Amino acid sequence: MYVITYSLRGEDADSDQFYTDVATFTDEILAEIDGLASKHILGYRDYMKQSGLVHELAVDEMRFEFLVLGILWKVYSGDAKALDAAPKQMLTLLSEMREQANSLKPSIDFMRGVLSTLFLSPDLYDHLFTLDPNLMNMDKLMAWLEATGEFKYEVMQLRRWYSYLETLPPQAVSELLATAITLAMWFSVRSEQQIGRYTGNVERYLNELRPKRYWREDVIFCGRRRVEYHMNMVGAEVMNRAFRDAFCHTEKKVVVLPACMRLLPQSKCKAESFRCKRCVAECYVQQISKMGDEHGFEVYIIPHESSLSAGRDDQNALLQNGAGVVGIACVLNLISGGWMLKKMGVAAQCVLLDYCGCKNHWSDEGFPTQINLKQLNKILGIEMDRRG
C-alpha cells in the first residue's frame, strides 16, 4: 500500500492500535481544554442556553469547537490578513454556485482553482499569528475560510462563537482567543507525539507533491497541514461519542461508503442507484454489502459527500425515515461531514478510511481504500464471532 499522506495502520498490519491511541489522546485533550479554558466553555454554554440552543451541543463538542477555533486561527490567520475584498466575494460566490449548479461545476471548479491558487493558497509553514486576537480579525478569518469553500460547516459553528464574543468586552474577547491559540500550539506539539506516527507522510506530500495541485479547485483541501489531520482524527472520536446515543436509538441503520472503496474503476463497476451489485468478491464494498445483508443494515456508495447535501433527491433516498448513518470518509472530510449530517438532523457515526487513495484528489491513477471492519462492527453493535 502506497501511503500518500496518512495511514491509520502506521507500521502495523491493521488500524486497531490507532483507535486505541486516538481514544486515549482524546481523553487527554478534553481534560487539557477543561483545565485551560473551562471558564470560556462555561460562558459559551450559558450563552447558548440563553439563546435556546444548548440542547444542540454536548460540553465535549463545545470543547472541541474551542480547539478548532484555535487551530484554524494558528494555521490560516496570516492568509486571512492578505485576502482582499474583491477576490473574497468572487470565491465565496463561486462556492455557493457550485453547490447549486451541477452542470456548471467543471467551469466553476476551473475558476476556483485559478483564484484559490492566486489569492488563497497558503505557504507551507504556519504563520506566527499575524492577526491579533480580536473580534475584527476573527471576522477576517471566517471570511477567508468561507471563501475557500472547504470550511462551510466549520464556519457555521464558529459564527455562533462569534455571536457570543460580541456580547463580551474587548479584553475578554482577546483573552478567549489567546487561550484558544495557546491551546492550538500545545495541541500541535502534543498530537505529533501521541498520534504523529499515523501522519508521517504529510510533510513530504506538502513539499513535494502538493505543487501539482496548483490551479485546481482542491488546492486548499489537499494543502491541509499535519495538525489539521490530527484535529480531524480527534474530532471523529469526539463526534462519535457525542452522537452515539442518538444513533443507537434509530431503528434503521445505513452505511455510506465513498466511491474510492470500490475495487474496480467507475467504468467497470456495476453498481446502480448507489447500490453494490456484488460483481467482485474481493471488493471491500461487496464485503460490507454482504455484512449488511446478514445484519440488517443498508449500504450505499456515494461519489462525494456533496451527494448528501440538503435539498437533493438522493439525500431523501439515502437518509429517509430517520435512519442512523455511519459515514465512511478520509480524515480531512470528517469534521465537515459530521457537522453537515448533524445540521440535516441525521444521527451519525463515522469510520475513517485507513488511508486516502481517490483519483479525484490524491492519486492520478487512484487505488482502492479500506477501513477497519472491527471498528465498523463495533459501531453497528455487531459481535465479531457471529460473522465467522
KEKE-3310 file (N, C-alpha, C; in steps of 0.2 Angstrom, whole numbers, plus 5000, padded with zeros to 4 digits):
npx = (5004:5003:5007:5000:4997:4993:4991:4981:4986:4999:5014:5009:4999:4986:4973:4970:4977:4978:4964:4964:4974:4970:4958:4963:4971:4961:4954:4964:4966:4953:4953:4963:4959:4948:4954:4962:4953:4940:4932:4929:4922:4911:4905:4902:4893:4883:4878:4873:4863:4855:4851:4843:4849:4857:4854:4858:4872:4884:4895:4908:4908:4908:4920:4928:4925:4931:4945:4946:4944:4955:4965:4962:4964:4978:4983:4978:4977:4986:4985:4972:4973:4979:4969:4960:4945:4938:4942:4939:4924:4921:4926:4918:4906:4907:4909:4896:4888:4893:4887:4874:4873:4875:4878:4887:4898:4911:4917:4915:4924:4936:4938:4938:4950:4960:4958:4959:4972:4979:4975:4972:4980:4990:5006:5019:5022:5017:5009:5015:5004:4999:4988:4981:4973:4957:4940:4937:4947:4944:4933:4938:4946:4935:4929:4939:4940:4927:4928:4936:4928:4929:4927:4914:4905:4912:4914:4900:4899:4908:4903:4893:4901:4907:4896:4893:4905:4903:4896:4904:4916:4930:4943:4940:4937:4949:4956:4950:4952:4966:4968:4963:4972:4984:4981:4980:4993:4999:4993:4997:5010:5009:5000:5008:5017:5008:5000:5006:5013:5005:5003:5015:5019:5013:5021:5030:5022:5016:5027:5033:5023:5011:5012:5008:4995:4992:4982:4971:4954:4954:4965:4967:4960:4969:4980:4980:4987:4998:4994:4980:4975:4977:4968:4956:4956:4954:4942:4933:4933:4927:4915:4909:4907:4898:4887:4883:4872:4860:4862:4861:4848:4841:4831:4833:4848:4861:4875:4886:4897:4912:4916:4929:4932:4928:4934:4935:4937:4926:4921:4920:4913:4898:4889:4872:4861:4867:4869:4878:4882:4887:4898:4912:4921:4932:4931:4930:4918:4908:4910:4906:4893:4888:4889:4879:4868:4867:4866:4857:4858:4858:4868:4876:4884:4892:4897:4903:4904:4896:4885:4876:4870:4859:4843:4844:4838:4844:4848:4836:4833:4843:4843:4831:4817:4822:4835:4849:4866:4881:4895:4908:4924:4938:4951:4952:4939:4931:4927:4919:4910:4903:4897:4889:4880:4874:4868:4858:4850:4853:4856:4872:4887:4905:4918:4934:4943:4956:4967:4971:4966:4959:4955:4951:4957:4969:4978:4984:4981:4973:4968:4961:4953:4952:4944:4944:4936:4933:4931:4920:4910:4910:4904:4891:4887:4889:4893:4909:4912:4900:4901:4909)
npy = (4994:5011:5025:5040:5052:5050:5036:5025:5013:5014:5007:4995:4980:4982:4994:4994:4998:5012:5016:5014:5022:5035:5037:5037:5048:5058:5059:5064:5077:5083:5084:5093:5104:5107:5111:5122:5131:5131:5141:5149:5140:5137:5149:5151:5141:5145:5156:5150:5142:5153:5157:5147:5136:5126:5113:5108:5105:5095:5096:5092:5093:5107:5110:5104:5112:5124:5120:5119:5132:5138:5131:5133:5147:5148:5141:5148:5162:5172:5171:5175:5188:5194:5193:5201:5211:5210:5198:5189:5190:5185:5172:5167:5168:5159:5147:5145:5145:5133:5123:5123:5122:5109:5106:5116:5114:5110:5121:5131:5125:5126:5140:5142:5135:5143:5156:5152:5147:5159:5168:5162:5151:5145:5147:5135:5134:5137:5152:5165:5170:5183:5190:5199:5193:5197:5203:5209:5203:5190:5190:5192:5180:5171:5175:5172:5158:5155:5159:5150:5138:5126:5125:5126:5121:5121:5135:5139:5134:5142:5154:5155:5156:5168:5176:5175:5181:5194:5198:5201:5211:5219:5216:5203:5196:5196:5188:5176:5172:5172:5161:5150:5150:5147:5135:5128:5128:5120:5108:5106:5102:5091:5082:5077:5069:5060:5054:5056:5046:5041:5050:5053:5056:5067:5080:5077:5076:5089:5097:5091:5085:5092:5105:5101:5102:5115:5127:5120:5116:5110:5114:5120:5111:5099:5104:5104:5105:5096:5096:5098:5086:5079:5085:5082:5069:5067:5074:5066:5055:5063:5067:5054:5050:5060:5059:5046:5041:5045:5039:5026:5024:5024:5015:5010:5007:5014:5012:5023:5023:5029:5032:5028:5016:5006:4991:4990:5002:5016:5015:5001:4996:4989:4995:5001:5015:5019:5007:4992:4978:4966:4961:4958:4948:4951:4964:4978:4985:4976:4966:4973:4976:4963:4960:4969:4963:4952:4957:4967:4980:4994:4998:5010:5018:5033:5046:5058:5068:5078:5073:5071:5083:5095:5096:5088:5075:5063:5063:5061:5048:5041:5044:5043:5041:5043:5037:5030:5034:5028:5036:5034:5040:5050:5057:5071:5075:5073:5082:5092:5084:5077:5088:5092:5082:5082:5095:5092:5084:5071:5056:5052:5041:5038:5031:5031:5031:5020:5025:5037:5037:5041:5045:5058:5067:5063:5054:5051:5039:5032:5021:5007:5010:5006:5001:4999:4985:4979:4991:4996:4986:4987:4999:4997:4988:4974:4958:4951:4937:4932:4933:4923)
npz = (5000:4995:5004:5004:5012:5025:5036:5045:5049:5052:5055:5057:5053:5053:5058:5071:5083:5081:5084:5098:5102:5098:5105:5118:5118:5115:5127:5135:5128:5130:5144:5145:5139:5147:5159:5155:5149:5155:5160:5149:5141:5149:5149:5136:5135:5144:5137:5125:5131:5135:5123:5119:5112:5118:5119:5108:5108:5116:5130:5128:5114:5113:5119:5109:5098:5102:5102:5088:5084:5089:5081:5068:5068:5071:5059:5048:5050:5045:5031:5030:5033:5021:5011:4999:4997:4985:4977:4988:4988:4975:4976:4986:4981:4970:4976:4982:4971:4965:4973:4969:4955:4946:4932:4929:4936:4931:4925:4935:4945:4938:4938:4951:4955:4949:4955:4969:4970:4966:4976:4988:4992:5004:5012:5015:5028:5045:5049:5061:5069:5063:5064:5076:5091:5091:5089:5076:5068:5069:5062:5049:5048:5047:5035:5026:5027:5023:5010:5004:5002:5008:5021:5026:5036:5047:5048:5051:5064:5070:5069:5079:5090:5087:5088:5102:5107:5103:5113:5124:5133:5125:5130:5136:5125:5118:5127:5127:5114:5113:5122:5116:5105:5111:5116:5104:5100:5109:5106:5094:5095:5105:5099:5088:5095:5101:5091:5079:5072:5063:5053:5046:5032:5028:5028:5018:5007:5006:5003:4992:4983:4983:4975:4963:4963:4961:4954:4953:4959:4972:4979:4991:5000:4998:5003:5017:5034:5044:5057:5056:5051:5063:5071:5065:5066:5080:5081:5075:5084:5095:5090:5087:5100:5106:5097:5099:5107:5101:5089:5092:5096:5084:5073:5060:5051:5041:5030:5023:5010:5002:4985:4982:4988:4980:4971:4957:4944:4940:4927:4925:4936:4942:4950:4954:4956:4968:4974:4978:4966:4969:4961:4961:4972:4980:4982:4993:4995:4991:5001:5013:5010:5009:5023:5027:5022:5030:5043:5043:5040:5028:5013:5004:4990:4988:4977:4982:4997:4995:4989:4998:5001:5008:5002:4990:4979:4980:4993:5001:4997:5003:5016:5022:5034:5046:5048:5056:5052:5046:5042:5030:5028:5022:5032:5032:5028:5039:5050:5044:5037:5048:5055:5045:5043:5056:5055:5046:5053:5055:5064:5067:5065:5063:5052:5049:5034:5031:5024:5012:4994:4983:4966:4962:4971:4976:4970:4953:4947:4956:4969:4977:4993:5011:5026:5044:5048:5061:5068:5062:5064:5078:5080:5074:5083:5081:5085:5083:5083:5078:5064:5060)
capx = (5000:5007:5004:5001:4998:4992:4989:4980:4989:5006:5019:5006:4995:4979:4972:4967:4981:4976:4958:4966:4978:4966:4953:4967:4973:4955:4953:4969:4964:4947:4955:4968:4954:4944:4959:4964:4948:4934:4928:4927:4917:4905:4902:4898:4887:4877:4876:4869:4857:4850:4849:4839:4852:4861:4852:4861:4879:4887:4900:4914:4908:4910:4927:4932:4925:4936:4951:4945:4945:4962:4970:4961:4967:4985:4985:4976:4975:4990:4982:4966:4975:4981:4964:4956:4938:4935:4943:4935:4917:4921:4927:4913:4900:4908:4907:4889:4886:4895:4883:4868:4873:4879:4881:4892:4904:4918:4919:4916:4930:4942:4939:4940:4957:4964:4958:4962:4980:4982:4973:4971:4985:4994:5013:5019:5023:5012:5011:5015:4999:5000:4982:4980:4966:4951:4934:4938:4951:4940:4928:4943:4947:4929:4928:4944:4938:4921:4930:4939:4923:4931:4926:4907:4901:4916:4912:4894:4900:4912:4899:4890:4906:4907:4890:4895:4911:4900:4892:4909:4921:4936:4948:4938:4937:4956:4959:4947:4955:4973:4968:4962:4978:4989:4979:4982:5001:5001:4990:5001:5016:5007:4997:5013:5020:5004:4997:5010:5015:5000:5003:5022:5020:5010:5025:5033:5017:5015:5033:5035:5018:5006:5013:5005:4988:4990:4977:4965:4949:4956:4972:4966:4959:4975:4986:4979:4993:4998:4990:4973:4974:4976:4962:4950:4956:4951:4935:4930:4932:4923:4908:4906:4905:4893:4881:4882:4866:4855:4862:4859:4841:4837:4829:4836:4855:4863:4882:4888:4904:4914:4917:4936:4932:4927:4940:4935:4936:4919:4919:4919:4909:4891:4884:4867:4857:4871:4870:4883:4879:4891:4901:4918:4921:4937:4929:4928:4911:4904:4911:4902:4886:4886:4888:4873:4863:4867:4865:4851:4859:4859:4874:4876:4890:4891:4903:4906:4899:4891:4879:4871:4869:4852:4839:4845:4833:4847:4848:4830:4833:4848:4843:4824:4814:4826:4840:4856:4870:4888:4898:4915:4927:4945:4952:4951:4932:4927:4923:4914:4904:4899:4893:4884:4874:4870:4863:4852:4846:4854:4860:4878:4893:4909:4923:4939:4947:4963:4972:4967:4969:4955:4958:4949:4961:4976:4982:4981:4978:4968:4968:4955:4954:4949:4943:4944:4930:4931:4928:4913:4906:4909:4899:4885:4885:4889:4898:4913:4911:4894:4902:4913)
capy = (5000:5017:5030:5047:5057:5047:5029:5023:5007:5015:5001:4988:4976:4985:5000:4993:5002:5019:5018:5014:5028:5041:5037:5039:5055:5062:5060:5069:5084:5086:5086:5099:5110:5109:5114:5128:5135:5130:5147:5151:5135:5138:5156:5150:5136:5149:5160:5145:5141:5159:5158:5141:5131:5122:5106:5105:5104:5092:5100:5090:5097:5114:5110:5103:5118:5129:5118:5120:5139:5140:5128:5137:5154:5146:5139:5152:5169:5176:5171:5179:5195:5196:5192:5207:5210:5208:5190:5185:5190:5181:5165:5165:5167:5153:5141:5145:5142:5126:5118:5123:5121:5103:5107:5121:5113:5110:5128:5134:5122:5129:5147:5142:5133:5148:5161:5149:5147:5166:5173:5159:5146:5147:5145:5128:5134:5141:5159:5166:5174:5190:5193:5199:5190:5202:5201:5211:5198:5184:5191:5191:5173:5167:5177:5168:5151:5154:5160:5143:5133:5120:5125:5128:5119:5124:5142:5139:5133:5147:5160:5155:5158:5175:5179:5175:5185:5200:5200:5202:5217:5218:5212:5196:5193:5194:5183:5169:5170:5170:5155:5146:5150:5144:5128:5125:5127:5114:5103:5104:5098:5085:5077:5074:5064:5054:5051:5058:5040:5040:5056:5055:5057:5074:5085:5076:5077:5096:5099:5088:5083:5097:5110:5098:5103:5122:5129:5115:5118:5107:5116:5121:5104:5095:5108:5105:5104:5090:5097:5098:5079:5076:5088:5078:5062:5069:5076:5060:5052:5067:5067:5048:5049:5064:5057:5039:5039:5046:5034:5019:5024:5024:5008:5008:5009:5015:5014:5026:5022:5033:5028:5026:5010:5001:4988:4992:5009:5018:5012:4994:4995:4988:4997:5005:5018:5019:5000:4987:4973:4960:4958:4955:4945:4954:4971:4979:4987:4970:4963:4977:4975:4956:4961:4972:4958:4947:4960:4971:4987:4996:5000:5014:5021:5040:5049:5063:5070:5083:5070:5071:5090:5096:5098:5084:5070:5057:5063:5058:5041:5038:5046:5043:5038:5044:5032:5031:5034:5028:5039:5032:5046:5051:5061:5078:5076:5071:5087:5095:5079:5076:5094:5093:5077:5085:5100:5089:5081:5064:5053:5049:5039:5038:5027:5034:5027:5018:5029:5040:5035:5043:5048:5065:5072:5061:5050:5051:5033:5030:5014:5006:5012:5001:5003:4994:4981:4978:4997:4996:4981:4990:5005:4994:4983:4968:4954:4948:4930:4930:4933:4918)
capz = (5000:4995:5009:5001:5017:5032:5036:5052:5051:5054:5053:5059:5048:5053:5062:5078:5088:5080:5088:5105:5103:5097:5111:5124:5117:5115:5134:5137:5126:5133:5151:5145:5137:5153:5164:5152:5146:5157:5161:5142:5139:5153:5147:5130:5137:5147:5131:5121:5135:5135:5116:5117:5108:5122:5118:5102:5109:5122:5133:5124:5107:5114:5120:5103:5094:5105:5099:5081:5083:5089:5076:5062:5068:5070:5053:5042:5051:5041:5025:5030:5033:5015:5006:4998:4997:4978:4976:4993:4986:4970:4978:4990:4976:4966:4981:4983:4964:4964:4977:4966:4948:4944:4925:4928:4941:4928:4924:4941:4948:4935:4940:4959:4955:4947:4960:4975:4969:4966:4982:4995:4993:5009:5012:5018:5035:5049:5051:5068:5072:5060:5066:5084:5094:5092:5085:5069:5065:5069:5056:5043:5047:5045:5028:5022:5027:5019:5003:5001:5000:5011:5028:5026:5042:5052:5049:5054:5071:5073:5069:5085:5095:5086:5091:5109:5108:5103:5120:5129:5132:5121:5134:5137:5118:5117:5132:5125:5108:5115:5126:5110:5101:5116:5116:5097:5100:5113:5103:5088:5098:5108:5094:5085:5100:5103:5085:5074:5068:5058:5048:5044:5025:5026:5026:5011:5002:5005:5000:4985:4978:4983:4970:4957:4964:4960:4948:4954:4964:4978:4981:4998:5003:4998:5006:5024:5037:5048:5063:5054:5051:5070:5073:5062:5070:5087:5080:5074:5091:5099:5087:5089:5107:5107:5094:5100:5110:5096:5084:5095:5096:5077:5071:5053:5050:5034:5030:5017:5008:4997:4979:4982:4991:4975:4968:4950:4942:4939:4921:4926:4942:4940:4955:4951:4961:4974:4977:4975:4963:4971:4955:4963:4979:4983:4983:5000:4995:4991:5008:5018:5007:5012:5030:5028:5021:5036:5050:5043:5038:5021:5011:4998:4988:4985:4973:4986:5002:4992:4986:5004:5003:5009:4996:4984:4979:4983:5001:5003:4996:5007:5023:5024:5039:5052:5049:5059:5047:5048:5036:5029:5024:5023:5038:5031:5027:5045:5054:5040:5036:5054:5056:5039:5045:5061:5053:5042:5058:5055:5069:5063:5067:5057:5052:5045:5029:5034:5021:5006:4988:4977:4960:4962:4975:4979:4965:4946:4945:4961:4971:4982:5000:5015:5033:5049:5049:5068:5071:5059:5068:5085:5079:5072:5088:5079:5088:5078:5082:5074:5057:5057)
cpx = (5004:5003:5005:5002:4998:4990:4988:4983:4997:5011:5015:5002:4988:4979:4970:4970:4979:4970:4959:4969:4974:4961:4957:4969:4967:4954:4958:4968:4958:4948:4959:4963:4950:4948:4961:4959:4941:4929:4925:4921:4911:4902:4899:4892:4881:4874:4871:4863:4852:4847:4844:4842:4857:4860:4856:4868:4880:4893:4907:4914:4910:4918:4931:4931:4930:4943:4951:4947:4952:4967:4969:4964:4975:4987:4984:4975:4980:4988:4976:4968:4976:4975:4960:4949:4935:4936:4939:4927:4917:4921:4921:4907:4901:4907:4900:4886:4887:4890:4876:4867:4877:4882:4886:4898:4911:4921:4920:4923:4936:4943:4941:4947:4961:4964:4961:4969:4983:4981:4973:4977:4990:5002:5013:5021:5019:5014:5011:5010:4999:4993:4981:4973:4961:4946:4934:4942:4948:4936:4932:4944:4941:4928:4933:4942:4932:4923:4933:4934:4924:4929:4918:4904:4906:4915:4905:4894:4903:4908:4895:4895:4907:4902:4891:4900:4908:4897:4898:4913:4927:4942:4946:4938:4944:4959:4956:4951:4962:4973:4967:4968:4983:4987:4981:4989:5003:4998:4994:5007:5014:5004:5002:5016:5015:5001:5000:5013:5011:5000:5010:5023:5017:5015:5029:5028:5016:5021:5035:5029:5012:5006:5009:4997:4986:4986:4971:4960:4951:4962:4972:4965:4965:4981:4985:4985:4992:4993:4982:4971:4973:4970:4956:4950:4952:4944:4931:4928:4927:4916:4905:4903:4898:4887:4879:4875:4860:4855:4860:4851:4837:4836:4832:4843:4857:4871:4883:4895:4906:4916:4924:4937:4931:4934:4940:4934:4928:4917:4917:4914:4902:4886:4879:4863:4860:4872:4874:4879:4883:4895:4908:4919:4926:4936:4927:4920:4906:4904:4906:4895:4884:4885:4881:4867:4862:4865:4860:4852:4860:4866:4874:4883:4889:4898:4907:4901:4894:4884:4874:4869:4861:4849:4839:4840:4837:4848:4842:4830:4837:4846:4836:4822:4819:4831:4846:4861:4877:4892:4906:4918:4934:4946:4950:4943:4928:4923:4917:4908:4900:4895:4887:4878:4870:4865:4857:4848:4847:4858:4866:4883:4898:4915:4928:4942:4954:4969:4968:4970:4964:4958:4956:4954:4968:4980:4979:4978:4973:4969:4963:4957:4950:4948:4944:4937:4928:4928:4921:4908:4905:4903:4892:4882:4884:4895:4902:4913:4905:4895:4906:4920)
cpy = (5006:5022:5037:5052:5054:5040:5027:5017:5008:5010:4994:4986:4979:4991:5000:4997:5009:5020:5018:5021:5035:5042:5040:5046:5060:5064:5065:5076:5087:5088:5093:5105:5112:5113:5121:5133:5134:5136:5150:5146:5136:5144:5155:5146:5140:5153:5156:5143:5147:5159:5152:5136:5126:5115:5103:5103:5100:5096:5098:5093:5104:5115:5109:5109:5124:5127:5120:5128:5141:5137:5132:5144:5153:5145:5145:5160:5174:5176:5175:5187:5198:5196:5199:5206:5207:5200:5186:5185:5185:5174:5162:5163:5160:5147:5140:5142:5135:5121:5118:5121:5115:5104:5111:5120:5113:5117:5132:5132:5125:5136:5147:5140:5139:5154:5158:5149:5154:5169:5169:5154:5148:5144:5138:5128:5139:5148:5160:5172:5182:5193:5193:5196:5195:5200:5203:5206:5192:5184:5190:5184:5169:5169:5173:5161:5150:5155:5154:5138:5127:5120:5128:5127:5121:5132:5143:5138:5139:5154:5161:5158:5166:5179:5180:5180:5193:5203:5202:5208:5215:5214:5205:5193:5191:5188:5176:5167:5168:5163:5149:5145:5146:5136:5124:5124:5121:5108:5101:5100:5091:5080:5074:5068:5058:5051:5053:5052:5039:5045:5058:5057:5064:5079:5084:5077:5085:5099:5097:5087:5089:5102:5107:5100:5111:5122:5124:5117:5115:5108:5117:5115:5100:5098:5108:5102:5098:5090:5097:5090:5076:5079:5084:5071:5062:5070:5071:5056:5056:5066:5060:5047:5054:5062:5050:5037:5040:5041:5027:5019:5024:5016:5006:5011:5009:5016:5017:5026:5027:5029:5025:5019:5004:4998:4990:4999:5010:5015:5005:4992:4994:4991:5002:5008:5018:5012:4996:4981:4966:4957:4956:4954:4949:4961:4973:4981:4981:4966:4966:4976:4968:4956:4964:4968:4954:4951:4966:4978:4988:4999:5004:5017:5028:5042:5054:5065:5075:5080:5069:5078:5091:5098:5093:5078:5063:5057:5060:5051:5038:5038:5046:5040:5038:5039:5034:5030:5033:5030:5037:5038:5046:5056:5068:5080:5075:5076:5090:5090:5077:5082:5094:5088:5079:5090:5097:5085:5073:5062:5049:5046:5039:5033:5030:5029:5026:5023:5032:5037:5037:5046:5056:5069:5069:5057:5050:5045:5031:5023:5013:5007:5007:5004:4997:4991:4980:4985:4998:4992:4984:4995:5002:4989:4976:4964:4950:4941:4927:4930:4927:4919)
cpz = (5000:4999:5006:5007:5024:5031:5044:5054:5053:5051:5055:5053:5048:5057:5069:5083:5087:5084:5095:5106:5103:5103:5117:5124:5117:5123:5137:5135:5129:5140:5150:5143:5143:5158:5161:5151:5149:5158:5154:5140:5142:5151:5141:5131:5139:5141:5127:5125:5135:5128:5114:5113:5112:5121:5112:5103:5116:5124:5129:5117:5108:5115:5113:5098:5096:5102:5091:5080:5084:5084:5070:5062:5068:5063:5047:5044:5047:5034:5024:5030:5026:5009:5005:4997:4990:4977:4982:4991:4980:4972:4982:4986:4972:4970:4982:4976:4963:4968:4973:4959:4946:4937:4924:4933:4937:4927:4930:4945:4944:4937:4947:4959:4954:4953:4967:4975:4970:4973:4989:4997:4998:5008:5016:5025:5039:5050:5059:5070:5069:5062:5073:5085:5096:5087:5078:5065:5064:5063:5049:5042:5044:5037:5024:5022:5023:5011:5000:4999:5004:5018:5030:5033:5048:5054:5052:5062:5074:5073:5076:5090:5094:5089:5099:5111:5107:5109:5125:5128:5128:5124:5135:5131:5117:5121:5129:5119:5109:5118:5120:5106:5105:5116:5109:5097:5104:5109:5097:5090:5101:5104:5090:5089:5101:5096:5079:5069:5063:5052:5045:5037:5023:5024:5019:5006:5001:5002:4993:4980:4978:4977:4963:4957:4962:4954:4948:4960:4971:4981:4988:5002:5003:5001:5014:5028:5042:5054:5062:5053:5058:5073:5071:5065:5077:5086:5079:5080:5095:5097:5088:5096:5108:5103:5095:5102:5105:5091:5086:5095:5090:5076:5065:5053:5043:5034:5023:5015:5002:4991:4978:4985:4986:4972:4961:4949:4940:4932:4921:4932:4940:4945:4951:4957:4968:4977:4974:4972:4964:4965:4956:4970:4983:4985:4990:5001:4995:4998:5013:5016:5010:5019:5031:5027:5027:5042:5049:5042:5030:5019:5005:4997:4985:4982:4978:4991:5000:4990:4992:5006:5004:5003:4990:4985:4982:4990:5003:5002:5001:5014:5026:5031:5046:5054:5053:5053:5049:5041:5036:5025:5026:5029:5037:5030:5034:5048:5050:5039:5042:5056:5051:5041:5051:5060:5049:5047:5058:5061:5066:5068:5061:5058:5047:5040:5032:5030:5015:4999:4982:4972:4959:4965:4975:4974:4958:4944:4949:4963:4977:4989:5004:5022:5038:5051:5056:5070:5068:5063:5075:5085:5078:5078:5086:5082:5083:5077:5079:5067:5055:5054)
residu = (MET:TYR:VAL:ILE:THR:TYR:SER:LEU:ARG:GLY:GLU:ASP:ALA:ASP:SER:ASP:GLN:PHE:TYR:THR:ASP:VAL:ALA:THR:PHE:THR:ASP:GLU:ILE:LEU:ALA:GLU:ILE:ASP:GLY:LEU:ALA:SER:LYS:HIS:ILE:LEU:GLY:TYR:ARG:ASP:TYR:MET:LYS:GLN:SER:GLY:LEU:VAL:HIS:GLU:LEU:ALA:VAL:ASP:GLU:MET:ARG:PHE:GLU:PHE:LEU:VAL:LEU:GLY:ILE:LEU:TRP:LYS:VAL:TYR:SER:GLY:ASP:ALA:LYS:ALA:LEU:ASP:ALA:ALA:PRO:LYS:GLN:MET:LEU:THR:LEU:LEU:SER:GLU:MET:ARG:GLU:GLN:ALA:ASN:SER:LEU:LYS:PRO:SER:ILE:ASP:PHE:MET:ARG:GLY:VAL:LEU:SER:THR:LEU:PHE:LEU:SER:PRO:ASP:LEU:TYR:ASP:HIS:LEU:PHE:THR:LEU:ASP:PRO:ASN:LEU:MET:ASN:MET:ASP:LYS:LEU:MET:ALA:TRP:LEU:GLU:ALA:THR:GLY:GLU:PHE:LYS:TYR:GLU:VAL:MET:GLN:LEU:ARG:ARG:TRP:TYR:SER:TYR:LEU:GLU:THR:LEU:PRO:PRO:GLN:ALA:VAL:SER:GLU:LEU:LEU:ALA:THR:ALA:ILE:THR:LEU:ALA:MET:TRP:PHE:SER:VAL:ARG:SER:GLU:GLN:GLN:ILE:GLY:ARG:TYR:THR:GLY:ASN:VAL:GLU:ARG:TYR:LEU:ASN:GLU:LEU:ARG:PRO:LYS:ARG:TYR:TRP:ARG:GLU:ASP:VAL:ILE:PHE:CYS:GLY:ARG:ARG:ARG:VAL:GLU:TYR:HIS:MET:ASN:MET:VAL:GLY:ALA:GLU:VAL:MET:ASN:ARG:ALA:PHE:ARG:ASP:ALA:PHE:CYS:HIS:THR:GLU:LYS:LYS:VAL:VAL:VAL:LEU:PRO:ALA:CYS:MET:ARG:LEU:LEU:PRO:GLN:SER:LYS:CYS:LYS:ALA:GLU:SER:PHE:ARG:CYS:LYS:ARG:CYS:VAL:ALA:GLU:CYS:TYR:VAL:GLN:GLN:ILE:SER:LYS:MET:GLY:ASP:GLU:HIS:GLY:PHE:GLU:VAL:TYR:ILE:ILE:PRO:HIS:GLU:SER:SER:LEU:SER:ALA:GLY:ARG:ASP:ASP:GLN:ASN:ALA:LEU:LEU:GLN:ASN:GLY:ALA:GLY:VAL:VAL:GLY:ILE:ALA:CYS:VAL:LEU:ASN:LEU:ILE:SER:GLY:GLY:TRP:MET:LEU:LYS:LYS:MET:GLY:VAL:ALA:ALA:GLN:CYS:VAL:LEU:LEU:ASP:TYR:CYS:GLY:CYS:LYS:ASN:HIS:TRP:SER:ASP:GLU:GLY:PHE:PRO:THR:GLN:ILE:ASN:LEU:LYS:GLN:LEU:ASN:LYS:ILE:LEU:GLY:ILE:GLU:MET:ASP:ARG:ARG:GLY)
# end
